Amino acid sequence: MSVQKNSNTIILNYSDNGRKNSYNIPENTAFADGKTFGYYLIKALVDQLDGEITVSGENNKNIRVVFNE
């Protein structure tokens, strides 16, 4: 997980390498489809901040949240 600040933008990145010893998002999860309660909550908070969320990757999940300061 990392957080960056560029000018007036804050970027939060979460990456999951899929290792069994770490908390990982299963490959077949409905998270990116918006079908889980957790995603619904995160999306609602991001929307309140007028931000955007992107989920990418198959084996390695990457979640990126961008919003203005």
Z-matrix of the N, CA and C atoms (Angstrom, degrees):
N
C 1 1.435
C 2 1.517 1 107.31
N 3 1.331 2 115.16 1 139.72
C 4 1.461 3 119.74 2 177.30
C 5 1.520 4 109.32 3 -145.53
N 6 1.316 5 115.06 4 154.74
C 7 1.460 6 122.34 5 176.87
C 8 1.520 7 107.07 6 -130.66
N 9 1.333 8 115.71 7 131.21
C 10 1.465 9 121.34 8 178.51
C 11 1.521 10 108.91 9 -126.06
N 12 1.313 11 114.92 10 148.81
C 13 1.462 12 120.41 11 174.43
C 14 1.514 13 108.26 12 -123.07
N 15 1.325 14 116.18 13 121.73
C 16 1.458 15 122.93 14 177.22
C 17 1.520 16 107.77 15 -123.21
N 18 1.300 17 117.72 16 114.27
C 19 1.465 18 121.87 17 -178.04
C 20 1.522 19 109.30 18 52.30
N 21 1.334 20 116.97 19 -111.98
C 22 1.461 21 121.29 20 -179.39
C 23 1.513 22 112.95 21 -104.78
N 24 1.338 23 117.21 22 13.52
C 25 1.458 24 121.64 23 -176.45
C 26 1.525 25 110.94 24 -112.36
N 27 1.320 26 115.75 25 137.19
C 28 1.458 27 121.55 26 175.38
C 29 1.526 28 107.64 27 -113.49
N 30 1.328 29 115.60 28 130.97
C 31 1.461 30 121.87 29 -178.11
C 32 1.524 31 108.31 30 -120.53
N 33 1.328 32 115.78 31 121.62
C 34 1.450 33 122.36 32 177.39
C 35 1.524 34 107.42 33 -110.71
N 36 1.327 35 116.80 34 123.02
C 37 1.463 36 122.47 35 179.67
C 38 1.515 37 109.59 36 -117.72
N 39 1.325 38 116.29 37 132.85
C 40 1.458 39 122.16 38 172.98
C 41 1.516 40 107.03 39 -125.66
N 42 1.332 41 116.62 40 126.05
C 43 1.455 42 121.63 41 178.59
C 44 1.515 43 109.02 42 -122.52
N 45 1.309 44 115.24 43 141.44
C 46 1.454 45 122.24 44 178.54
C 47 1.513 46 107.80 45 -124.16
N 48 1.331 47 116.42 46 118.20
C 49 1.458 48 120.61 47 -177.43
C 50 1.522 49 112.75 48 -82.42
N 51 1.317 50 117.74 49 -4.14
C 52 1.448 51 121.25 50 176.48
C 53 1.511 52 115.38 51 80.81
N 54 1.322 53 118.34 52 6.10
C 55 1.468 54 120.66 53 178.24
C 56 1.516 55 109.99 54 -68.03
N 57 1.309 56 116.21 55 147.27
C 58 1.455 57 120.92 56 -177.19
C 59 1.520 58 112.79 57 -69.14
N 60 1.323 59 119.05 58 -22.87
C 61 1.461 60 121.64 59 -179.11
C 62 1.518 61 113.07 60 -83.38
N 63 1.304 62 117.39 61 -5.25
C 64 1.453 63 120.35 62 179.76
C 65 1.514 64 109.14 63 -114.47
N 66 1.318 65 116.19 64 162.66
C 67 1.457 66 119.38 65 174.33
C 68 1.513 67 106.31 66 -69.41
N 69 1.315 68 116.90 67 122.17
C 70 1.453 69 117.25 68 -178.58
C 71 1.518 70 111.01 69 -127.98
N 72 1.304 71 114.55 70 154.25
C 73 1.456 72 122.92 71 177.38
C 74 1.518 73 106.29 72 -92.60
N 75 1.319 74 118.17 73 116.56
C 76 1.471 75 119.82 74 -177.67
C 77 1.518 76 112.17 75 -55.71
N 78 1.329 77 114.61 76 147.64
C 79 1.462 78 121.25 77 -177.23
C 80 1.525 79 112.06 78 -59.39
N 81 1.318 80 117.27 79 -34.39
C 82 1.458 81 120.67 80 -175.94
C 83 1.534 82 113.02 81 -96.87
N 84 1.309 83 116.93 82 18.77
C 85 1.461 84 120.13 83 -176.72
C 86 1.525 85 111.88 84 -68.05
N 87 1.310 86 115.19 85 152.84
C 88 1.462 87 121.05 86 177.41
C 89 1.527 88 110.56 87 -90.95
N 90 1.333 89 117.26 88 7.31
C 91 1.466 90 121.17 89 -175.48
C 92 1.518 91 112.15 90 -52.88
N 93 1.318 92 116.71 91 -51.84
C 94 1.468 93 120.56 92 -176.49
C 95 1.518 94 112.21 93 -68.81
N 96 1.320 95 117.15 94 -19.01
C 97 1.455 96 120.65 95 178.64
C 98 1.524 97 111.78 96 -84.08
N 99 1.339 98 116.26 97 -3.83
C 100 1.456 99 120.10 98 180.00
C 101 1.514 100 113.04 99 75.56
N 102 1.320 101 117.51 100 22.52
C 103 1.456 102 121.06 101 -176.56
C 104 1.519 103 113.56 102 -100.22
N 105 1.334 104 117.61 103 5.58
C 106 1.458 105 119.52 104 178.59
C 107 1.516 106 109.47 105 -111.07
N 108 1.328 107 115.72 106 153.41
C 109 1.458 108 120.30 107 -179.96
C 110 1.526 109 110.92 108 -65.03
N 111 1.344 110 116.42 109 -37.40
C 112 1.465 111 120.22 110 178.68
C 113 1.524 112 112.02 111 -60.63
N 114 1.324 113 116.39 112 -44.55
C 115 1.465 114 119.68 113 178.24
C 116 1.526 115 110.14 114 -64.51
N 117 1.324 116 116.57 115 -40.88
C 118 1.464 117 120.61 116 178.75
C 119 1.526 118 110.61 117 -58.02
N 120 1.328 119 117.58 118 -43.83
C 121 1.470 120 121.07 119 178.96
C 122 1.523 121 112.00 120 -64.90
N 123 1.336 122 115.94 121 -46.57
C 124 1.469 123 119.70 122 179.59
C 125 1.518 124 110.35 123 -61.72
N 126 1.328 125 117.01 124 -44.98
C 127 1.466 126 121.37 125 179.94
C 128 1.524 127 110.80 126 -61.44
N 129 1.327 128 117.90 127 -40.89
C 130 1.465 129 121.42 128 179.10
C 131 1.531 130 110.80 129 -62.71
N 132 1.324 131 117.57 130 -42.19
C 133 1.467 132 120.74 131 178.54
C 134 1.529 133 111.58 132 -67.26
N 135 1.328 134 116.20 133 -41.47
C 136 1.470 135 120.27 134 178.13
C 137 1.525 136 110.17 135 -63.31
N 138 1.329 137 117.10 136 -41.02
C 139 1.467 138 121.08 137 177.74
C 140 1.522 139 111.43 138 -62.44
N 141 1.334 140 117.28 139 -38.67
C 142 1.465 141 120.59 140 177.98
C 143 1.520 142 111.64 141 -63.16
N 144 1.324 143 116.50 142 -28.77
C 145 1.468 144 121.73 143 178.56
C 146 1.523 145 112.16 144 -90.57
N 147 1.330 146 116.97 145 6.30
C 148 1.464 147 122.19 146 -175.05
C 149 1.515 148 111.29 147 53.76
N 150 1.321 149 115.77 148 40.42
C 151 1.457 150 121.15 149 -179.31
C 152 1.504 151 111.64 150 -105.30
N 153 1.321 152 114.53 151 -169.83
C 154 1.454 153 120.04 152 177.23
C 155 1.518 154 108.97 153 -139.31
N 156 1.327 155 115.44 154 148.65
C 157 1.460 156 121.58 155 178.81
C 158 1.515 157 108.25 156 -124.89
N 159 1.343 158 115.43 157 137.77
C 160 1.459 159 120.16 158 175.05
C 161 1.526 160 108.16 159 -130.73
N 162 1.314 161 115.18 160 141.20
C 163 1.460 162 122.23 161 177.16
C 164 1.512 163 106.77 162 -122.24
N 165 1.331 164 116.87 163 128.78
C 166 1.464 165 120.24 164 -178.98
C 167 1.515 166 109.94 165 -140.89
N 168 1.318 167 115.01 166 168.63
C 169 1.450 168 121.75 167 176.50
C 170 1.514 169 112.55 168 94.88
N 171 1.321 170 114.89 169 150.06
C 172 1.459 171 120.57 170 176.71
C 173 1.519 172 109.83 171 -105.25
N 174 1.315 173 117.69 172 -64.08
C 175 1.466 174 120.71 173 178.25
C 176 1.521 175 110.88 174 -79.57
N 177 1.304 176 116.65 175 -40.41
C 178 1.464 177 122.52 176 176.97
C 179 1.520 178 108.53 177 -106.63
N 180 1.315 179 117.07 178 108.70
C 181 1.463 180 121.13 179 -179.62
C 182 1.519 181 109.44 180 -80.43
N 183 1.315 182 116.13 181 137.94
C 184 1.458 183 122.88 182 176.03
C 185 1.519 184 108.25 183 -128.85
N 186 1.317 185 115.05 184 127.04
C 187 1.468 186 120.84 185 177.58
C 188 1.520 187 106.52 186 -119.14
N 189 1.317 188 115.79 187 127.91
C 190 1.464 189 121.32 188 -177.44
C 191 1.515 190 108.13 189 -126.64
N 192 1.319 191 116.03 190 127.48
C 193 1.469 192 122.21 191 177.56
C 194 1.524 193 106.88 192 -119.95
N 195 1.327 194 116.39 193 127.37
C 196 1.460 195 122.40 194 -179.38
C 197 1.515 196 108.21 195 -124.97
N 198 1.336 197 116.31 196 130.85
C 199 1.462 198 120.31 197 175.37
C 200 1.522 199 109.45 198 -151.45
N 201 1.328 200 114.85 199 159.74
C 202 1.461 201 120.64 200 179.49
C 203 1.520 202 110.17 201 -83.59
N 204 1.320 203 114.66 202 149.00
C 205 1.452 204 121.92 203 -178.87
C 206 1.507 205 111.61 204 -65.12
